[in-house]
Amino acid sequence: MDIWLILRDVVMLLAACLLAGGVASRLGQSPIIGYLLAGMFLGGPGSIGAVESEEAIEGIAELGVALLLFSLGLEFSVQRLKRVGARPLMGGVLQVVITIALASGVYLLVEREVKPAIAFGVMVCLSSTAVVLRILMERSELDMPHGRNSLAVLLTQDMAVVPLALVMTLLGGEGSASDVAMDVGKLLLLAGALVVGFMILNKIAVLALGTLTLMRNRELTVIFAVVAGLGAAWAAHWAGVSPALGAFVAGMLLGSSAFATQIRADVSSLRVLLLTLFFGAAGMVADPVWIVQNWLLVAGVSVALAVGKLVIVWLIFRALGHTTRVAAASGLALAQVGEFAFVLGSIGRANGVVDQELYALVISVTIVSFFLTALLVPAAPRFGNLMARLLHSKQSPTESGQDGSDAPPAALIIGFGPAGQIAARPFVEQADRVVVIDLNQQGVRQATELGFRGIVGDATQSDVLEHLHLSECRVVVVTVPHHESAMTIVEQVRQHAPQAHVVARSRYQMHAEDLATTGAHVVGDEKEVGRSLARHLRQWLSEAGEEEAEE
């Protein structure tokens, strides 16, 4: 095919993605939606047919997938998993397994084909990391309980992409059980050989380049990343292993090197460019005419998956000890099909296990799901509160040490992170009259070690505060970082303990006024940081002046 024709189509698609992505962002949607719609409009069935070199663009777009998995490998670390915690990660694993089982079972009842049923479950089990985290960060909700749960599940799902890609590869195999076993053995052997090869090449490259060379020649990190990521993808493809797996392994091996942070930063621009092409190419696969003709099927599957994922995540986090409010909000935030459906679907199509109709259905559902996500994620906290009220969810505060029905507290500290622990120091002498409420069990344990009464509970729920009989409470300290949660808590405290002196933390100065209108005494993180910096600099200037005087 004419190289200039391909170049024209690539530029045209990127320009359309730029325009559509910008419009989507202005409307509060994810730019990914704009990329998909741009692809649907320019190329593929039912489009205006402006893009002619669809196959060439799809081939280029596959490189974006390889770099995406390469970047995931760079970020994979045991330390990151420890920071998230075991229970949310367990929730992520359960969500993936249960969703695959239920979605595959429903598909099998309808179509009675085992391999496509499993492939369908694999494609729809993951949620959208790109869209959900973007919305949570924009709304400053990552620090909320449902935000932390969503982050943990999405991180688990990102790691699950690799074994799921392997499953899709194995589903494409034919033959008896022994033949499949031989294929699996061959695949594992080749994968092991590739890992060893990547480790050796990684060591050679690190020794040959060296940190000093990379500091003086920054462009070498870009070349190094492209050679490592795309070279590993090619080697994996040559060996009959999924290219995405090869790229992930190469990234994981480089993730422990001194170059990991710089490589991740340098490759990000190239990854964004290729992923934009990937989503544009994925949009070209979707057929708007097919969607209109099958709108009932697309709408039904989209709603069924959203409700199913909501219920699955809700029940999992309830079983893990979270309140109805937090569990329901977490479920709504993750009730969508994610962008990795395109990646896994592409692998399934290449192996022949996913036909065109199934792929078109999943892509159509994913596009609809992205639109729904923009509405569902912002509504998650309100949905959690609504469900808690409707179900009369009376949370019995679980204490470490004493029962919550003891004498009313003289002081109540809500949130026992670093800020709460520092704020609690003046109360150590009268610890027996101080109650600490925190959703984090580790924070409650630290409170009890200091002699306070520790309660695991969600203070945004009025039932939790009512249980404490706050009418005699003298002071309430609210240290939770999320401003909407803090506002809700302060308003609840004002209802139950109007006489109490309320001190509230404002993480950002822009939210301090809102808290002050509730009658709380507000302490702002940004002001306190500024004062601390000023004190340090005054001390440094004084010491520097004394040294100059002595000289």
C-alpha positions as CSV (number, residue, x, y, z in Angstrom):
1,M,0.0,0.0,0.0
2,D,1.2,3.6,-0.8
3,I,3.1,4.9,2.2
4,W,1.7,8.4,1.6
5,L,-1.8,7.1,1.7
6,I,-1.1,5.5,5.1
7,L,0.5,8.7,6.3
8,R,-2.5,10.8,5.2
9,D,-4.9,8.4,7.0
10,V,-2.9,8.4,10.2
11,V,-2.7,12.2,10.2
12,M,-6.5,12.5,9.4
13,L,-7.4,10.0,12.2
14,L,-5.2,11.8,14.8
15,A,-6.6,15.2,13.8
16,A,-10.1,13.8,14.2
17,C,-9.2,12.2,17.6
18,L,-7.7,15.6,18.7
19,L,-11.0,17.4,17.8
20,A,-13.3,14.7,19.2
21,G,-11.2,14.2,22.3
22,G,-11.2,17.9,23.0
23,V,-15.0,18.1,22.6
24,A,-15.5,15.1,24.9
25,S,-13.2,16.7,27.6
26,R,-15.2,19.9,27.4
27,L,-18.4,17.9,28.0
28,G,-16.9,16.2,31.0
29,Q,-16.4,12.9,29.2
30,S,-13.2,10.8,28.8
31,P,-11.2,11.7,25.6
32,I,-11.2,8.0,24.8
33,I,-14.9,8.3,23.9
34,G,-14.0,11.0,21.4
35,Y,-11.2,8.8,19.9
36,L,-13.7,5.9,19.5
37,L,-16.3,8.1,17.9
38,A,-13.7,9.7,15.5
39,G,-12.8,6.2,14.3
40,M,-16.4,5.2,13.9
41,F,-17.0,8.3,11.8
42,L,-14.0,8.2,9.5
43,G,-13.5,4.5,8.8
44,G,-15.1,1.0,9.0
45,P,-18.6,-0.1,8.2
46,G,-21.3,2.5,8.3
47,S,-18.8,5.4,8.2
48,I,-18.0,8.1,5.6
49,G,-15.2,5.9,4.4
50,A,-12.5,8.6,4.6
51,V,-9.8,6.2,6.0
52,E,-8.8,3.6,3.4
53,S,-5.7,2.0,5.0
54,E,-7.6,0.4,8.0
55,E,-5.4,-2.7,8.2
56,A,-2.2,-0.7,8.2
57,I,-3.5,1.6,11.0
58,E,-4.6,-1.4,13.0
59,G,-1.1,-2.8,12.8
60,I,0.4,0.5,14.0
61,A,-2.2,0.7,16.8
62,E,-1.1,-2.8,18.1
63,L,2.2,-1.2,19.0
64,G,0.3,1.1,21.4
65,V,-1.0,-2.0,23.2
66,A,2.5,-3.4,23.5
67,L,3.8,-0.1,25.0
68,L,0.8,0.1,27.3
69,L,1.7,-3.4,28.7
70,F,5.3,-2.4,28.8
71,S,4.5,0.6,31.0
72,L,2.3,-1.6,33.3
73,G,5.3,-3.8,33.7
74,L,7.5,-0.9,34.7
75,E,5.0,0.1,37.4
76,F,4.5,-3.4,38.8
77,S,6.1,-3.7,42.3
78,V,5.5,-5.5,45.6
79,Q,5.9,-2.2,47.5
80,R,3.0,-0.7,45.5
81,L,0.8,-3.7,46.4
82,K,1.6,-3.5,50.1
83,R,0.5,0.2,50.1
84,V,-2.9,-0.8,48.8
85,G,-3.6,-3.5,51.4
86,A,-4.5,-7.1,51.2
87,R,-8.3,-6.9,51.5
88,P,-9.0,-4.6,48.6
89,L,-6.6,-6.6,46.4
90,M,-8.4,-9.8,47.4
91,G,-11.6,-8.0,46.4
92,G,-10.1,-7.3,43.0
93,V,-9.1,-11.0,42.4
94,L,-12.6,-12.2,43.5
95,Q,-14.3,-9.6,41.2
96,V,-12.3,-10.8,38.1
97,V,-12.9,-14.5,38.8
98,I,-16.6,-14.2,39.7
99,T,-17.4,-11.9,36.7
100,I,-15.7,-14.2,34.3
101,A,-17.6,-17.2,35.7
102,L,-21.0,-15.5,35.6
103,A,-20.6,-13.7,32.3
104,S,-19.3,-16.9,30.6
105,G,-22.2,-18.9,32.2
106,V,-24.8,-16.6,30.8
107,Y,-23.3,-16.5,27.3
108,L,-23.0,-20.3,27.4
109,L,-26.7,-20.7,28.2
110,V,-27.6,-18.5,25.2
111,E,-25.1,-19.6,22.5
112,R,-23.9,-23.0,23.9
113,E,-20.3,-22.5,22.7
114,V,-17.6,-22.9,25.4
115,K,-14.6,-21.1,24.0
116,P,-16.5,-18.0,22.9
117,A,-18.3,-18.0,26.2
118,I,-15.0,-17.9,28.1
119,A,-13.6,-15.3,25.8
120,F,-16.7,-13.1,26.4
121,G,-16.3,-13.4,30.1
122,V,-12.6,-12.5,29.8
123,M,-13.3,-9.4,27.7
124,V,-16.0,-7.9,29.9
125,C,-14.6,-8.7,33.4
126,L,-12.3,-5.7,33.6
127,S,-13.3,-2.1,34.4
128,S,-11.9,1.1,32.9
129,T,-8.7,2.2,34.6
130,A,-8.3,5.2,32.3
131,V,-11.8,6.6,32.7
132,V,-12.5,5.8,36.4
133,L,-9.2,7.0,37.9
134,R,-9.4,10.2,35.8
135,I,-12.8,11.0,37.2
136,L,-11.9,10.1,40.7
137,M,-8.8,12.3,40.6
138,E,-10.7,15.2,39.1
139,R,-13.2,15.0,41.9
140,S,-10.5,14.5,44.6
141,E,-12.2,11.2,45.6
142,L,-9.2,8.8,45.5
143,D,-8.8,9.4,49.2
144,M,-12.4,8.4,49.9
145,P,-13.1,4.8,50.9
146,H,-14.7,3.9,47.6
147,G,-11.9,5.6,45.8
148,R,-9.3,3.5,47.6
149,N,-11.3,0.4,46.9
150,S,-11.6,1.3,43.2
151,L,-7.9,1.9,42.9
152,A,-7.1,-1.4,44.4
153,V,-9.5,-3.3,42.2
154,L,-8.3,-1.5,39.1
155,L,-4.6,-2.2,40.0
156,T,-5.5,-5.9,40.4
157,Q,-7.3,-5.9,37.1
158,D,-4.3,-4.3,35.3
159,M,-2.1,-7.1,36.6
160,A,-4.8,-9.6,35.5
161,V,-4.5,-8.5,31.9
162,V,-1.4,-10.6,31.4
163,P,-2.8,-14.0,32.6
164,L,-6.1,-13.1,30.8
165,A,-4.1,-12.5,27.6
166,L,-2.5,-15.9,28.1
167,V,-6.0,-17.4,28.5
168,M,-7.1,-15.8,25.2
169,T,-4.0,-17.2,23.5
170,L,-4.7,-20.7,24.8
171,L,-8.4,-20.6,23.8
172,G,-7.2,-20.3,20.2
173,G,-5.6,-23.7,20.3
174,E,-7.2,-26.8,18.7
175,G,-7.1,-30.5,19.4
176,S,-7.5,-32.9,22.3
177,A,-6.7,-32.3,26.0
178,S,-3.2,-33.8,25.5
179,D,-2.7,-31.4,22.5
180,V,-3.7,-28.4,24.6
181,A,-1.4,-29.6,27.4
182,M,1.4,-29.8,25.0
183,D,0.6,-26.3,23.7
184,V,0.6,-25.0,27.3
185,G,3.9,-26.7,28.0
186,K,5.4,-25.3,24.8
187,L,4.1,-21.9,25.6
188,L,5.5,-21.9,29.1
189,L,8.9,-23.2,27.9
190,L,9.1,-20.5,25.3
191,A,8.0,-17.9,27.8
192,G,10.6,-19.1,30.2
193,A,13.3,-18.9,27.5
194,L,12.1,-15.4,26.6
195,V,12.3,-14.3,30.3
196,V,15.9,-15.6,30.6
197,G,16.8,-13.9,27.3
198,F,15.2,-10.6,28.4
199,M,17.1,-10.8,31.7
200,I,20.4,-11.3,29.9
201,L,19.8,-8.5,27.4
202,N,18.6,-6.2,30.1
203,K,21.9,-6.7,32.1
204,I,24.0,-6.2,29.0
205,A,22.1,-3.1,28.0
206,V,22.4,-1.6,31.5
207,L,26.1,-2.3,31.7
208,A,26.7,-1.1,28.1
209,L,24.8,2.2,28.5
210,G,25.4,3.0,32.2
211,T,23.6,5.7,34.1
212,L,26.2,8.4,33.2
213,T,25.7,7.8,29.5
214,L,21.9,8.1,29.9
215,M,22.3,11.3,31.9
216,R,24.4,12.9,29.1
217,N,22.3,11.5,26.2
218,R,18.7,11.7,27.2
219,E,17.5,10.4,23.8
220,L,19.1,7.1,24.6
221,T,16.4,6.3,27.2
222,V,13.7,6.7,24.5
223,I,15.6,4.4,22.1
224,F,16.3,2.0,24.9
225,A,12.6,1.9,25.9
226,V,11.4,1.4,22.3
227,V,13.9,-1.4,21.6
228,A,13.1,-3.1,24.9
229,G,9.3,-2.8,24.7
230,L,8.7,-3.3,21.0
231,G,11.6,-5.7,20.6
232,A,10.2,-7.9,23.4
233,A,6.8,-7.8,21.7
234,W,8.3,-8.9,18.4
235,A,10.3,-11.7,20.1
236,A,7.2,-13.0,21.8
237,H,5.2,-12.9,18.6
238,W,8.0,-14.8,16.8
239,A,8.0,-17.4,19.6
240,G,4.2,-17.9,19.4
241,V,3.5,-16.1,22.7
242,S,1.2,-13.0,23.0
243,P,3.2,-9.9,22.1
244,A,1.5,-8.1,25.0
245,L,2.9,-10.7,27.4
246,G,6.4,-10.2,26.0
247,A,6.2,-6.4,26.4
248,F,4.9,-6.8,30.0
249,V,7.7,-9.1,31.0
250,A,10.3,-6.8,29.5
251,G,8.8,-3.8,31.4
252,M,8.7,-5.8,34.7
253,L,12.4,-6.7,34.4
254,L,13.4,-3.2,33.6
255,G,11.2,-2.0,36.5
256,S,13.8,-3.0,39.0
257,S,16.6,-1.1,37.2
258,A,17.8,2.4,37.9
259,F,16.3,3.5,34.6
260,A,12.7,2.6,35.3
261,T,11.4,6.0,36.4
262,Q,13.1,7.9,33.5
263,I,12.0,5.3,30.9
264,R,8.4,5.4,32.1
265,A,8.5,9.2,31.7
266,D,10.2,9.2,28.3
267,V,8.0,6.5,26.7
268,S,4.7,8.1,27.9
269,S,4.4,10.5,24.9
270,L,4.9,7.8,22.4
271,R,2.5,5.5,24.2
272,V,-0.2,8.2,24.2
273,L,0.2,8.7,20.5
274,L,0.0,5.0,19.7
275,L,-2.8,4.3,22.1
276,T,-4.8,7.2,20.5
277,L,-4.4,5.4,17.2
278,F,-5.4,2.1,18.9
279,F,-8.7,3.6,20.2
280,G,-9.3,5.3,16.8
281,A,-8.8,1.9,15.1
282,A,-11.0,0.2,17.6
283,G,-13.7,2.7,16.8
284,M,-13.4,1.8,13.1
285,V,-14.3,-1.8,13.9
286,A,-17.6,-0.6,15.6
287,D,-20.4,-0.3,13.1
288,P,-22.9,2.4,14.0
289,V,-25.4,0.9,11.6
290,W,-25.1,-2.4,13.4
291,I,-25.5,-0.7,16.8
292,V,-28.7,1.0,15.6
293,Q,-30.0,-2.2,14.2
294,N,-29.2,-4.2,17.4
295,W,-29.8,-1.3,19.8
296,L,-32.0,-3.5,22.1
297,L,-29.2,-6.2,22.4
298,V,-26.5,-3.6,23.0
299,A,-28.6,-1.7,25.6
300,G,-29.6,-5.0,27.3
301,V,-26.1,-6.3,27.5
302,S,-24.8,-2.9,28.7
303,V,-27.3,-2.6,31.5
304,A,-26.9,-6.3,32.5
305,L,-23.2,-5.9,32.8
306,A,-23.4,-2.7,34.7
307,V,-25.9,-4.1,37.2
308,G,-24.0,-7.4,37.4
309,K,-20.7,-5.7,38.2
310,L,-22.3,-3.4,40.7
311,V,-23.8,-6.3,42.6
312,I,-20.7,-8.4,42.5
313,V,-18.4,-5.6,43.8
314,W,-21.0,-4.6,46.4
315,L,-21.3,-8.1,47.8
316,I,-17.6,-8.7,47.7
317,F,-16.7,-5.6,49.8
318,R,-19.6,-6.2,52.1
319,A,-18.2,-9.7,52.7
320,L,-14.8,-8.1,53.3
321,G,-16.2,-5.9,56.2
322,H,-17.0,-2.6,54.5
323,T,-20.2,-0.7,55.2
324,T,-23.2,-0.8,52.8
325,R,-22.4,2.8,51.8
326,V,-18.8,2.2,50.9
327,A,-19.5,-1.2,49.2
328,A,-22.3,0.2,47.1
329,A,-20.3,3.3,46.0
330,S,-17.4,1.1,45.1
331,G,-19.6,-1.2,43.0
332,L,-21.1,1.8,41.1
333,A,-17.7,3.2,40.4
334,L,-16.5,-0.1,38.8
335,A,-19.8,-0.9,36.9
336,Q,-18.4,-0.7,33.4
337,V,-16.5,-2.6,30.7
338,G,-12.9,-1.2,30.4
339,E,-10.6,-0.4,27.5
340,F,-8.7,-3.7,27.9
341,A,-11.7,-5.3,26.2
342,F,-10.3,-4.0,23.0
343,V,-6.9,-5.5,23.8
344,L,-8.1,-8.9,24.8
345,G,-10.7,-8.9,22.0
346,S,-7.9,-8.2,19.4
347,I,-5.9,-11.2,20.7
348,G,-9.1,-13.4,20.5
349,R,-9.8,-12.2,17.0
350,A,-6.2,-13.0,15.9
351,N,-6.5,-16.5,17.4
352,G,-9.9,-17.1,15.8
353,V,-11.8,-17.6,19.1
354,V,-13.7,-14.3,18.8
355,D,-15.8,-13.8,15.7
356,Q,-16.7,-10.5,14.1
357,E,-20.2,-10.3,15.6
358,L,-19.0,-11.0,19.2
359,Y,-16.2,-8.5,18.8
360,A,-18.7,-5.9,17.5
361,L,-21.0,-6.5,20.4
362,V,-18.3,-6.1,23.0
363,I,-16.9,-2.9,21.4
364,S,-20.4,-1.4,21.2
365,V,-21.1,-2.3,24.8
366,T,-17.8,-0.8,25.8
367,I,-18.5,2.5,24.1
368,V,-21.9,2.7,25.7
369,S,-20.3,1.8,29.0
370,F,-17.8,4.7,28.8
371,F,-20.7,7.1,28.4
372,L,-22.5,5.6,31.4
373,T,-19.3,5.8,33.5
374,A,-19.2,9.6,33.2
375,L,-22.6,9.6,34.9
376,L,-22.1,6.8,37.4
377,V,-18.7,7.5,39.0
378,P,-19.6,11.0,40.1
379,A,-22.9,9.7,41.6
380,A,-21.2,6.9,43.5
381,P,-21.0,8.6,47.0
382,R,-24.7,9.7,46.7
383,F,-25.7,6.2,45.6
384,G,-23.9,4.7,48.6
385,N,-25.7,7.0,51.0
386,L,-29.1,6.3,49.4
387,M,-28.5,2.5,49.6
388,A,-27.5,2.8,53.2
389,R,-30.7,4.6,54.0
390,L,-33.0,2.4,52.0
391,L,-31.6,-0.8,53.4
392,H,-31.6,0.6,57.0
393,S,-28.0,-0.3,57.2
394,K,-27.2,0.1,60.9
395,Q,-23.5,-0.2,61.2
396,S,-22.6,-1.6,64.6
397,P,-19.3,0.1,65.2
398,T,-16.7,-2.6,65.7
399,E,-14.4,-1.6,68.5
400,S,-10.9,-2.6,69.5
401,G,-11.2,-2.8,73.2
402,Q,-14.6,-1.4,74.4
403,D,-18.2,-1.3,73.3
404,G,-19.5,1.9,71.6
405,S,-22.4,2.1,74.1
406,D,-20.1,3.3,77.0
407,A,-20.2,6.8,78.4
408,P,-20.5,9.7,75.9
409,P,-17.0,10.9,74.8
410,A,-15.6,14.2,75.9
411,A,-13.7,14.4,72.6
412,L,-14.2,12.7,69.2
413,I,-11.5,12.4,66.6
414,I,-12.7,11.4,63.1
415,G,-9.9,10.0,61.0
416,F,-6.6,8.7,62.5
417,G,-4.1,9.2,59.8
418,P,-0.9,11.2,60.4
419,A,-2.9,14.4,60.8
420,G,-5.3,12.8,63.3
421,Q,-2.5,11.2,65.3
422,I,-0.7,14.6,65.7
423,A,-4.0,16.3,66.6
424,A,-4.7,13.6,69.3
425,R,-1.5,14.3,71.3
426,P,-3.0,16.9,73.7
427,F,-5.7,14.3,74.6
428,V,-3.4,11.5,75.7
429,E,-3.7,12.4,79.4
430,Q,-7.5,11.9,79.2
431,A,-7.5,9.1,76.7
432,D,-10.3,7.2,78.4
433,R,-12.8,9.9,77.4
434,V,-11.6,10.2,73.8
435,V,-13.2,8.2,70.9
436,V,-11.5,7.7,67.5
437,I,-13.5,6.8,64.5
438,D,-11.7,5.5,61.4
439,L,-12.5,3.2,58.5
440,N,-8.9,1.9,58.5
441,Q,-8.4,-0.9,61.1
442,Q,-4.7,-0.1,61.4
443,G,-5.6,3.5,62.5
444,V,-8.0,2.1,65.1
445,R,-5.3,-0.2,66.4
446,Q,-2.9,2.7,66.7
447,A,-5.6,4.6,68.6
448,T,-6.1,1.8,71.1
449,E,-2.4,1.5,71.6
450,L,-2.4,5.2,72.8
451,G,-5.3,4.4,75.2
452,F,-8.2,5.8,73.1
453,R,-11.4,4.0,72.4
454,G,-11.1,3.0,68.8
455,I,-14.1,2.4,66.5
456,V,-14.1,1.1,62.9
457,G,-16.9,3.1,61.3
458,D,-18.0,5.5,58.6
459,A,-18.7,8.9,60.3
460,T,-20.7,10.2,57.2
461,Q,-23.5,7.9,58.3
462,S,-25.7,9.4,61.0
463,D,-26.3,6.0,62.6
464,V,-22.6,5.8,63.6
465,L,-22.7,9.2,65.3
466,E,-26.1,8.6,67.0
467,H,-24.7,5.4,68.5
468,L,-22.1,7.5,70.4
469,H,-24.6,9.9,72.1
470,L,-22.7,13.0,71.3
471,S,-24.9,15.4,73.2
472,E,-22.3,15.7,76.0
473,C,-19.3,15.8,73.7
474,R,-17.1,18.9,74.1
475,V,-14.9,18.9,71.0
476,V,-14.9,17.1,67.7
477,V,-11.9,17.0,65.4
478,V,-12.5,16.1,61.7
479,T,-9.2,15.2,59.9
480,V,-10.5,13.2,56.9
481,P,-8.8,14.6,53.7
482,H,-11.8,14.6,51.4
483,H,-13.7,17.8,51.6
484,E,-17.2,16.5,50.8
485,S,-16.9,13.8,53.4
486,A,-15.7,16.4,55.9
487,M,-18.6,18.6,55.1
488,T,-21.1,15.8,55.6
489,I,-19.5,14.8,58.9
490,V,-19.5,18.4,60.3
491,E,-23.1,18.8,59.3
492,Q,-24.0,15.5,61.1
493,V,-22.0,16.6,64.2
494,R,-23.9,19.9,64.3
495,Q,-27.2,18.1,64.4
496,H,-26.1,15.7,67.2
497,A,-23.8,18.0,69.2
498,P,-24.6,21.7,68.5
499,Q,-22.7,22.7,71.6
500,A,-19.4,21.0,70.6
501,H,-16.4,22.9,69.4
502,V,-15.7,21.5,65.9
503,V,-12.3,21.6,64.4
504,A,-12.0,20.6,60.7
505,R,-9.1,20.0,58.4
506,S,-9.2,21.5,54.9
507,R,-6.7,19.8,52.6
508,Y,-6.9,22.6,50.1
509,Q,-7.5,26.3,50.8
510,M,-10.3,26.5,48.2
511,H,-12.5,24.3,50.4
512,A,-11.8,26.1,53.7
513,E,-14.6,28.6,53.2
514,D,-17.2,25.9,52.7
515,L,-16.2,24.2,56.0
516,A,-16.1,27.6,57.8
517,T,-19.8,28.2,56.8
518,T,-20.8,25.2,58.9
519,G,-19.5,26.8,62.0
520,A,-16.3,24.8,62.2
521,H,-12.9,26.1,63.1
522,V,-10.8,25.3,59.9
523,V,-7.2,24.4,59.8
524,G,-5.8,24.3,56.2
525,D,-3.1,22.0,55.1
526,E,-1.6,24.5,52.6
527,K,-1.4,27.3,55.2
528,E,0.2,25.0,57.8
529,V,2.7,23.8,55.2
530,G,3.5,27.4,54.3
531,R,4.0,28.4,58.0
532,S,6.2,25.4,58.5
533,L,8.4,26.3,55.5
534,A,8.5,29.9,56.7
535,R,9.7,28.8,60.2
536,H,12.4,26.6,58.7
537,L,13.6,29.4,56.4
538,R,13.7,32.0,59.2
539,Q,15.8,29.6,61.3
540,W,18.1,28.9,58.3
541,L,18.5,32.6,57.6
542,S,19.3,33.3,61.2
543,E,21.9,30.5,61.4
544,A,23.4,31.6,58.1
545,G,23.6,35.2,59.3
546,E,25.4,34.1,62.5
547,E,27.9,32.1,60.4
548,E,28.6,35.1,58.2
549,A,29.1,37.3,61.3
550,E,31.6,34.9,62.7
551,E,33.5,34.8,59.5
